[in-house]
Amino acid sequence: MEKINVEIIEASELKIYGFSEKSNDKTVSKDINRLSAKYHSIIGKKTVIPYFVLSKNYNEKTKDFEMFIGSIQENAVFEQYIIPKGKYAKMTVKPKFGFIWGLSIGNAKKYFYKK
């Protein structure tokens, strides 16, 4: 696994736009890739920066959680999600190869929940 760099930041409220759905530790890599492909096909761009993959409501027993993928780019098709002002752990994920993007984000999420 690549080295995970974590930075604590104080963030202002931020509106982001994208899609959410339920995921699980076993399916997170495939879910991220599938949802990212859907997001990028709608906006017509292969790369979007900044790009957010958020999870919330993690259930330790079932390993289920809610996942949101998106960016600051508005689109009528997207859901809006507001990241409240506050302190956050910012994790930058840079996989060595593009095809392991979902796996790298899944590993970062697991790292975050265990630390």
Number of C-alpha atoms within 10 A of each C-alpha: 8 11 10 15 12 14 10 10 11 11 14 11 11 11 14 22 22 27 20 19 12 15 20 17 17 11 14 21 19 15 19 21 16 12 19 21 12 15 22 15 11 13 14 9 9 10 9 14 9 10 15 15 17 14 17 11 11 16 11 10 6 9 12 19 17 15 21 23 22 26 20 17 15 15 12 8 12 16 15 19 18 10 14 12 11 10 11 14 13 13 15 13 16 15 16 10 8 9 10 14 19 20 18 21 21 22 18 21 17 12 11 13 9 7 5
